[in-house]
């Protein structure tokens, strides 16, 4: 099942720009997915499923590391 990108983003209460920046997805790609011009590939679909299940963990994983 293809994750509904717009639904995930809205549940998180984020604009397209905020979602794209927070999860490091090009905003143009996000817009293409939401408008149905392109579908996420299998890797992107897996990533979106993880965001939908645990966005906080993804955000933490993407934070810059402070260790050497």
C-alpha positions in Angstrom: 0.0 0.0 0.0 1.4 3.4 -1.0 1.6 5.8 2.0 -0.5 8.9 1.5 2.2 11.6 1.7 -0.2 14.5 2.1 -2.1 12.7 4.9 1.2 11.9 6.8 2.3 15.5 6.5 -1.0 16.9 7.6 -1.2 14.6 10.6 2.2 15.9 11.6 0.9 19.5 11.2 3.6 20.5 8.8 3.6 22.6 5.6 5.2 21.0 2.5 8.3 23.1 3.1 8.6 22.1 6.8 8.1 18.4 6.0 10.6 18.5 3.2 13.2 20.2 5.3 12.6 18.1 8.4 12.9 14.8 6.6 15.4 15.9 3.9 13.1 15.4 0.9 13.4 17.9 -1.9 10.2 20.0 -1.8 9.7 19.5 -5.5 9.7 15.8 -5.1 7.2 16.0 -2.2 4.9 18.2 -4.3 5.1 15.7 -7.2 4.2 12.8 -4.9 1.3 14.8 -3.4 -0.1 15.9 -6.8 0.3 12.4 -8.2 2.8 13.4 -10.9 5.2 10.8 -9.6 5.0 7.9 -7.1 7.6 7.3 -4.5 10.0 4.5 -5.3 10.2 1.5 -3.0 12.9 3.1 -0.8 11.0 6.3 -0.5 7.8 4.4 0.3 9.7 2.5 3.1 11.0 5.9 4.4 7.5 7.4 4.4 6.1 4.4 6.3 8.8 4.9 9.0 8.0 8.6 9.2 4.3 7.7 9.6 4.9 5.2 12.4 7.6 7.2 14.3 8.4 10.6 13.0 10.2 11.6 16.2 12.7 8.7 15.8 13.4 9.8 12.2 14.0 13.3 13.3 16.3 12.2 16.1 18.2 10.0 13.6 18.7 12.9 11.2 20.0 15.3 13.9 23.6 16.2 13.4 25.9 14.0 15.5 27.9 15.7 18.2 30.3 12.7 18.6 33.7 12.8 16.8 
